[in-house]
Amino acid sequence: MSFNSIAFEVFFVIVFVFYWSLRRSYRLQNLLLLAASYVFYGWWDVRFLVLIALSSVVAYCCALSIDRGQMTGKQRARASGFCILAVMLFLGLKWNAVKFSLPKWRPLLTVDWNNLVYADAQHYILTLGIIAAIVLINISYPFLCRLRDNHRRKFFLVFSITINLTVLGIFKYCNFFVDTFRTLVHSIAGISVNTETLNIIMPIGISFYTFQTMGYVIDVYRRTSQANDSLLDIALFTTFFPLVLSGPIERGTTLLPQFQKPRAIKSCDLREGIWLIIWGLYKKMVVADNLAKIVNTTFAPFDNPASALAVPQDGIRLLAAIYAFAFQIYCDFSGYTDIARGVAQLLGFNVRLNFNLPYFARNPSDFWRRWHISLSSWLRDYLYIPLGGSRYGLCKTARNMMVTFLLCGLWHGAAWTFVLWGVFQGILVTLHHTLTRNSDGETPRWWVSAIQCAFMFHLSCAGWVLFRARNLNTVGVFSQSILLHPSLSTEATSCFGKLVFYCWFLVLFQAIQGLTGTLNPLSRLPWFIRLNVWLFVIMSVLSLAESGGKEFVYFAF
């Protein structure tokens, strides 16, 4: 289920109505949100709800064991029962055997009882294996709790991180490492390895919710946060449906307290939430989806590494496609987070800002303070600073930055192009830090800032070539064409025309945001201008949006 689908619109209206009808009991609201979140996530593939349930239970149990010394019998029984129930429901049943329809607006539920339960050995073995692991952990748990306080805390921290990274590694990186091993052996020894690549499907959002739960456990270990007693709250924190697929990556210290108190919504929250949703849909459906046609048409002939295509002689067309991708990925991802923030606000929650005009950045460090803020701050707090940050001299600072951005690139995707993109970003940030470490930090004049922004935008575009390319050959072809054959063709003119047509209002509106110093400049404008902006955005979505509800780019990460 995607934010830009009719299914989500119906789903959210139903959830919104029932949610606020339960406003007298925030616990019942939480229970409804958890059920809705499981429906939302399971809409794609019910089986992967087991992973998100296990991630919730691991975070719940490890945080309590770190903070309290050990869990009570009721807490252990609750966690074990939740895991077993998830396994039985999501691995044991075929939910496509259950059909819901509305003939003549009368709800009808039909069940194919003969095909409701999985009967193959693979599902039985997997189910029994998980249940056996749960039993074994419960048997071992009292002995683990007898460890010295420091050792016990470290054990459960390492256990939580290991489980999360193992699941992430299997589902996201297994195929990548198998393919890399096969290629390496063939290139060095000339031997064709017959190791079959496992056809593993990556669960949507796994990179986001694993980082979110790891951050929560690490905060408890650092004693900057207390463990939460409620499994319901932790399960909802892990799978809260506005955030579960593509973030922002929230912290337990900011989101969990909001689950533990009554929520209310004011008229200004309602208005701002609806605007964020509409603005996000405009970015995604009008700008990103239309620019995707330019990008895909230009990059597609080079996506196959076996294709031996000539270097295009109209490099300006390829440059236009790179500009288009820069706006596509920004509008696609920031559009998603705008919608997520708007949906959360309509439910009474405040979700952190994830994008703050990143193409107005004047340098690489400034860019990462504005782009994917929740990820960059997560990597800073849980990786860069623990590695030593900038405390131990220039060489170690450079090493820490490079390691952080290398893993940032690998986090985005299991491919060497993403790794090189991370290295590229690390080099930019390291060079900037090295060259400016003794500067006075004065704000330059406006025309100097404009030049810096333009230069930084083009550095970002150079990185986006690595990000979008499916192989390194594409990077070489694009570089040669743009640098050696910068000719203007009819197709290039057409691409630039479409780029201006779909982006002019976005650029204008963000310029106003930058000049006014607020991301919500509408509140400062007269009512007549506000009305026209709303009408323009809504009519643009209705008339210019690509049909079919294109998937968000960051679902792949």
C-alpha positions in Angstrom: 0.0 0.0 0.0 1.5 3.3 -1.1 0.6 6.9 0.0 -0.2 7.8 -3.6 -2.8 5.0 -4.1 -6.6 4.9 -3.8 -6.3 2.0 -1.4 -4.3 4.2 1.1 -6.9 7.0 0.8 -9.7 4.6 1.8 -7.5 3.0 4.5 -6.5 6.3 6.1 -10.1 7.8 6.1 -11.3 4.6 7.9 -8.4 4.7 10.4 -8.8 8.5 10.9 -12.5 8.2 11.8 -12.1 5.3 14.2 -9.0 6.7 15.7 -10.5 10.0 16.8 -13.7 8.2 17.9 -11.5 6.5 20.5 -9.9 9.8 21.7 -11.0 9.2 25.3 -8.6 6.2 25.5 -5.2 6.7 24.0 -4.4 3.0 24.8 -7.2 1.9 22.5 -6.0 4.4 19.9 -2.5 2.8 20.2 -4.1 -0.7 19.7 -6.0 0.5 16.6 -2.8 2.1 15.2 -0.8 -1.1 15.7 -3.5 -3.1 13.9 -3.7 -0.5 11.1 0.1 -0.5 10.9 0.2 -4.3 10.5 -2.5 -4.1 7.8 -0.6 -1.3 6.0 2.8 -3.2 6.1 1.3 -6.6 5.4 -0.5 -5.3 2.3 2.7 -5.9 0.4 3.6 -9.3 1.8 2.1 -10.7 5.0 5.0 -13.0 5.7 7.4 -10.2 6.4 5.3 -9.1 9.3 7.1 -11.8 11.2 10.4 -9.9 10.8 9.0 -6.7 12.1 7.4 -8.5 15.0 10.7 -10.2 15.9 12.5 -6.8 15.6 10.0 -5.3 18.1 10.3 -8.1 20.6 14.1 -8.1 20.4 14.2 -4.3 21.1 11.6 -4.7 23.9 13.4 -7.6 25.7 17.0 -6.3 25.3 16.1 -2.8 26.4 14.4 -4.1 29.6 17.2 -6.5 30.3 19.8 -3.7 29.9 17.8 -1.2 32.0 16.2 -3.4 34.7 18.6 -6.3 35.0 16.0 -8.8 34.0 12.4 -9.1 32.7 9.5 -10.3 34.9 7.8 -13.6 34.1 4.7 -11.7 32.7 6.9 -9.7 30.4 8.7 -12.7 29.1 5.4 -14.6 28.6 4.0 -11.6 26.8 7.0 -11.3 24.4 7.1 -15.0 23.7 3.4 -15.2 23.1 3.5 -12.2 20.7 6.3 -13.9 18.7 4.5 -17.2 18.5 1.3 -15.6 17.5 3.0 -13.6 14.8 4.7 -16.8 13.5 1.4 -18.7 13.4 -0.6 -15.9 11.8 1.9 -14.6 9.3 3.8 -17.8 8.4 1.2 -20.4 9.0 -1.8 -18.9 7.1 -2.3 -18.0 3.5 -4.0 -14.6 3.7 -4.7 -14.5 0.0 -7.3 -17.3 0.7 -9.3 -14.6 2.5 -11.3 -12.3 0.3 -13.2 -9.2 1.2 -15.7 -7.6 -1.2 -18.6 -5.1 -1.2 -21.3 -6.4 -3.6 -24.1 -3.8 -3.6 -22.3 -2.0 -0.7 -22.8 -5.0 1.6 -19.6 -6.4 3.2 -18.8 -10.0 2.2 -16.0 -12.1 3.6 -15.2 -15.3 1.9 -12.5 -17.9 3.0 -11.1 -20.7 1.0 -10.7 -23.1 3.9 -8.9 -25.8 1.8 -6.0 -23.4 1.0 -5.9 -21.4 4.2 -3.0 -23.2 5.9 0.5 -23.7 4.4 1.0 -27.4 4.0 4.6 -27.5 2.6 7.6 -28.7 4.7 9.5 -25.4 4.2 7.0 -23.4 6.2 6.7 -26.1 8.9 10.5 -26.2 9.4 10.8 -22.4 9.5 7.9 -22.1 12.0 9.2 -24.8 14.3 12.7 -23.4 14.1 11.5 -20.0 15.3 9.4 -21.5 18.1 12.4 -23.7 19.1 14.6 -20.6 19.2 12.1 -18.8 21.4 12.0 -21.8 23.8 15.8 -22.0 23.9 16.2 -18.3 24.6 13.7 -18.5 27.5 15.6 -21.5 29.0 18.9 -19.6 28.7 17.6 -16.2 29.9 17.9 -16.8 33.7 21.5 -17.7 33.3 22.3 -14.7 31.2 20.8 -12.4 33.8 23.3 -13.7 36.4 26.1 -12.0 34.5 27.8 -9.0 36.1 25.9 -5.8 35.5 28.4 -4.4 32.9 28.7 -7.7 31.1 25.0 -8.3 31.0 24.3 -4.8 29.6 26.9 -5.3 26.9 25.7 -8.8 26.1 22.1 -7.7 25.4 23.3 -4.7 23.4 25.5 -6.8 21.2 22.7 -9.4 20.9 20.2 -6.8 19.7 22.6 -5.3 17.2 23.7 -8.7 16.0 20.1 -9.9 15.4 19.2 -6.7 13.5 22.3 -6.6 11.4 22.0 -10.3 10.6 18.5 -10.0 9.4 19.4 -6.9 7.4 22.4 -8.7 5.9 20.5 -11.8 4.9 17.6 -10.0 3.2 19.4 -7.0 1.8 23.0 -8.0 1.1 23.2 -11.7 0.6 22.7 -11.7 -3.1 25.2 -8.8 -3.4 28.0 -10.7 -1.6 27.4 -13.9 -3.5 27.6 -12.1 -6.8 30.7 -10.2 -5.7 32.4 -13.5 -4.6 31.6 -15.2 -7.9 32.9 -12.2 -10.0 36.1 -11.9 -7.8 36.9 -15.6 -8.2 36.3 -15.5 -11.9 38.5 -12.4 -12.4 41.4 -13.6 -10.3 41.4 -17.4 -11.1 39.4 -17.5 -14.2 37.1 -20.1 -12.6 33.3 -19.9 -13.1 31.8 -20.6 -9.7 28.4 -22.3 -9.8 27.2 -20.9 -6.5 23.6 -20.0 -7.1 22.5 -16.6 -6.0 19.7 -16.9 -3.5 16.5 -15.3 -4.8 15.9 -13.4 -1.6 13.3 -10.6 -1.7 14.1 -7.5 0.4 11.3 -6.5 2.7 10.3 -2.9 2.2 11.5 -0.5 4.9 13.8 -3.0 6.6 16.7 -0.5 6.6 14.6 2.1 8.4 12.9 0.1 11.1 16.1 -1.9 12.0 18.0 1.4 12.5 15.1 2.8 14.5 15.0 -0.2 16.9 18.8 -0.3 17.2 18.9 3.4 18.1 16.3 2.8 20.9 18.3 0.0 22.5 21.6 1.9 22.2 19.9 4.9 23.9 18.8 2.7 26.8 22.3 1.3 27.0 23.8 4.8 27.1 21.2 5.7 29.9 19.9 8.6 27.8 16.5 6.8 27.7 14.6 4.4 29.9 13.3 1.1 28.7 9.6 1.1 28.0 7.4 -1.5 29.9 4.8 -1.7 27.2 5.3 -4.2 24.4 2.4 -2.5 22.6 4.3 0.8 22.6 7.5 -0.8 21.3 5.6 -2.7 18.6 3.9 0.5 17.5 7.2 2.4 17.7 8.7 -0.1 15.3 5.8 -0.3 12.8 4.0 3.1 13.0 2.6 3.1 9.5 3.4 6.7 8.4 7.1 6.0 9.0 7.7 2.3 8.6 8.4 2.2 4.8 10.8 5.1 4.3 11.2 7.0 7.6 12.0 9.5 8.9 14.0 7.4 11.3 12.6 8.4 14.7 14.3 8.2 18.1 12.7 6.5 21.1 13.2 9.6 23.2 10.9 11.7 20.9 8.3 9.3 19.5 7.7 6.8 22.4 6.6 9.6 24.9 3.9 10.6 22.3 2.4 7.1 22.5 2.1 7.3 26.3 -0.2 10.3 26.6 -3.5 11.5 25.1 -3.4 13.2 21.8 -5.4 16.2 20.5 -5.6 18.0 17.2 -6.1 21.7 16.6 -7.4 23.4 13.5 -3.9 24.6 12.7 -2.6 21.1 13.0 -5.4 19.8 10.7 -4.7 22.6 8.1 -0.9 22.0 8.2 -1.2 18.3 8.1 -3.5 18.4 5.0 -1.1 20.9 3.3 1.9 18.6 3.9 0.0 15.7 2.4 -1.0 17.7 -0.7 2.4 19.2 -1.1 4.0 15.8 -0.8 1.7 14.4 -3.4 2.5 17.3 -5.7 6.3 16.7 -5.3 5.8 12.9 -6.0 3.1 12.7 -8.6 3.6 15.9 -10.6 7.4 16.5 -10.4 9.1 13.2 -9.5 6.9 10.8 -11.6 7.0 13.0 -14.7 10.8 13.6 -14.5 11.2 9.9 -14.0 10.2 9.4 -17.7 13.1 11.6 -18.8 15.6 9.9 -16.5 14.5 6.3 -17.3 14.5 7.0 -21.1 18.0 8.4 -20.9 19.6 5.9 -18.5 17.7 2.7 -19.7 19.9 1.9 -22.8 23.0 1.8 -20.4 21.4 -0.2 -17.5 22.6 -3.5 -19.0 26.3 -3.8 -18.3 26.7 -6.2 -21.3 25.4 -3.5 -23.7 28.3 -2.0 -25.8 26.7 1.3 -26.8 28.5 4.2 -28.4 29.0 7.4 -26.4 26.1 9.8 -27.2 27.2 12.9 -29.1 24.6 15.2 -27.4 26.0 15.4 -23.9 23.6 18.2 -23.0 20.8 15.7 -23.2 22.5 13.5 -20.6 23.2 16.5 -18.4 19.5 17.4 -18.5 18.7 13.8 -17.4 21.1 14.2 -14.5 19.4 17.4 -13.5 16.1 15.7 -13.8 17.2 12.9 -11.6 18.4 15.3 -8.9 14.9 16.8 -8.8 13.2 13.4 -9.1 15.0 11.8 -6.2 14.6 14.9 -4.0 10.9 15.3 -4.8 10.2 11.6 -4.5 11.8 11.1 -1.1 11.0 14.5 0.4 7.5 14.1 -0.9 7.1 10.8 0.9 8.4 12.3 4.2 6.1 15.3 3.8 3.1 13.0 3.4 4.4 10.9 6.4 4.7 14.0 8.5 1.2 15.2 7.4 -0.5 11.9 8.2 1.2 11.7 11.6 0.2 15.2 12.4 -3.5 14.4 11.5 -3.2 11.6 14.1 -1.8 14.0 16.7 1.9 13.2 16.4 4.9 15.4 15.7 7.5 13.7 13.4 11.0 15.1 12.9 11.9 17.1 9.8 13.8 15.1 7.2 14.6 17.6 4.5 15.4 21.3 4.8 16.0 22.8 1.3 19.1 20.6 0.6 19.8 22.2 -2.8 20.4 25.5 -1.0 23.4 24.0 0.8 26.6 25.9 0.4 29.0 23.1 1.1 29.0 19.2 1.6 28.6 19.4 5.4 25.7 21.8 5.0 24.1 19.5 2.5 24.1 16.6 4.9 22.6 18.8 7.6 19.7 19.3 5.2 19.4 16.0 3.2 17.9 12.9 4.9 18.4 14.5 8.3 17.2 11.5 10.3 19.8 9.2 8.7 22.7 11.6 8.7 22.1 12.4 12.4 21.7 8.7 13.2 25.0 7.9 11.6 26.6 10.8 13.4 25.3 9.8 16.8 25.6 6.0 16.6 28.6 5.6 14.3 30.8 8.6 13.7 31.0 9.9 17.3 31.5 6.4 18.8 34.4 5.9 16.3 36.0 9.0 17.8 34.4 11.8 15.8 36.8 14.7 15.3 38.5 14.3 18.7 41.7 12.6 17.8 43.4 14.6 15.0 42.9 15.2 11.3 43.8 11.7 10.1 41.5 9.8 12.4 38.7 12.3 11.8 39.1 11.7 8.0 39.1 7.9 8.7 35.9 8.2 10.8 34.2 10.3 8.1 35.1 7.9 5.3 33.9 4.9 7.3 30.6 6.6 8.1 29.9 7.6 4.5 31.0 4.2 3.2 28.4 2.6 5.3 25.9 5.3 4.4 26.4 4.3 0.7 26.1 0.6 1.5 22.9 1.4 3.6 21.3 2.8 0.5 21.8 -0.3 -1.7 23.7 -3.5 -2.2 25.7 -2.4 -5.2 29.2 -1.1 -5.9 27.7 2.1 -7.4 26.2 2.9 -4.0 29.5 2.1 -2.2 31.3 4.5 -4.6 28.6 7.1 -4.0 29.2 6.9 -0.3 33.0 7.2 -0.9 32.4 10.2 -3.1 30.3 11.9 -0.4 32.9 11.0 2.3 35.7 12.6 0.2 33.7 15.8 -0.3 32.8 16.1 3.4 36.4 15.3 4.5 37.9 17.8 2.1 35.6 20.5 3.2 36.3 19.8 6.9 40.0 19.8 6.3 40.0 23.0 4.2 37.7 25.0 6.5 38.7 23.7 10.0 40.5 27.0 10.8 38.0 29.4 9.1 36.2 32.0 11.1 32.7 30.8 9.9 31.5 34.2 8.8 28.4 34.3 6.5 29.5 35.3 3.0 27.7 38.0 0.9 24.6 36.9 -1.0 26.3 36.6 -4.4 29.1 34.4 -2.9 26.4 32.2 -1.3 24.6 31.9 -4.6 27.8 30.7 -6.3 28.5 28.3 -3.5 25.0 26.9 -3.8 25.3 26.4 -7.6 28.7 24.7 -7.2 27.4 22.4 -4.4 24.3 21.5 -6.5 26.6 20.4 -9.4 28.8 18.4 -7.0 25.6 16.7 -5.8 24.6 16.0 -9.4 28.0 14.4 -10.0 27.2 12.1 -7.1 23.7 11.4 -8.4 25.2 9.8 -11.5 26.8 7.1 -9.3 23.5 6.8 -7.4 21.3 6.3 -10.4 23.7 4.3 -12.6 23.2 0.5 -12.6 26.8 -0.1 -13.4 30.2 1.7 -13.7 30.1 1.7 -17.5 27.2 4.1 -17.3 29.2 6.5 -15.2 32.0 6.5 -17.8 29.7 6.9 -20.7 27.9 9.9 -19.1 31.2 11.6 -18.1 32.7 11.2 -21.6 29.5 12.4 -23.3 29.1 15.5 -21.1 32.7 16.6 -21.0 33.8 15.7 -24.6 30.6 16.1 -26.6 28.6 18.9 -25.0 26.3 19.3 -28.0 22.7 20.6 -27.9 20.2 18.4 -29.8 16.4 18.6 -30.3 16.0 15.9 -27.6 18.1 17.9 -25.2 16.0 21.0 -25.7 12.8 19.0 -25.1 14.3 17.5 -21.9 15.1 21.0 -20.6 11.7 22.3 -21.6 10.0 19.5 -19.6 12.4 20.1 -16.7 11.4 23.7 -16.5 7.7 23.0 -17.0 7.5 20.5 -14.0 9.9 22.2 -11.7 9.3 26.0 -12.0 6.7 26.2 -9.2 8.8 23.9 -6.9 11.9 26.1 -7.4 9.8 29.3 -6.9 8.1 28.0 -3.7 11.4 26.8 -2.2 13.1 30.1 -3.0 10.3 31.8 -1.0 10.9 29.3 1.8 14.6 30.1 1.8 14.1 33.9 1.7 11.5 33.9 4.4 13.4 31.5 6.6 10.4 29.2 7.1 9.2 26.0 5.5 5.6 27.2 5.9 5.6 30.6 4.3 1.8 30.3 3.4 0.9 31.4 7.0 2.6 34.8 6.2 0.8 35.4 2.9 -2.6 37.0 2.4 -5.6 34.7 2.2 -6.1 35.3 -1.5 -2.6 34.1 -2.4 -2.9 31.1 -0.1 -6.1 30.1 -1.8 -4.5 30.3 -5.2 -1.5 28.3 -4.1 -3.8 25.6 -2.7 -5.9 25.5 -5.9 -2.8 25.5 -8.2 -1.2 22.5 -6.3 -4.5 20.5 -6.1 -5.3 21.1 -9.8 -1.8 20.2 -10.8 -2.1 16.9 -9.0 -5.4 16.2 -10.6 -4.4 17.1 -14.1 -0.6 16.4 -14.4 -0.1 13.4 -12.1 1.1 10.2 -13.7 -1.5 7.5 -13.6 -1.0 4.2 -11.9 0.5 5.4 -8.6 4.3 5.0 -9.2 6.2 3.4 -6.4 8.4 5.6 -4.2 12.1 5.4 -5.0 13.3 4.8 -1.4 11.1 1.7 -1.1 14.1 0.0 -2.7 16.4 1.0 0.2 
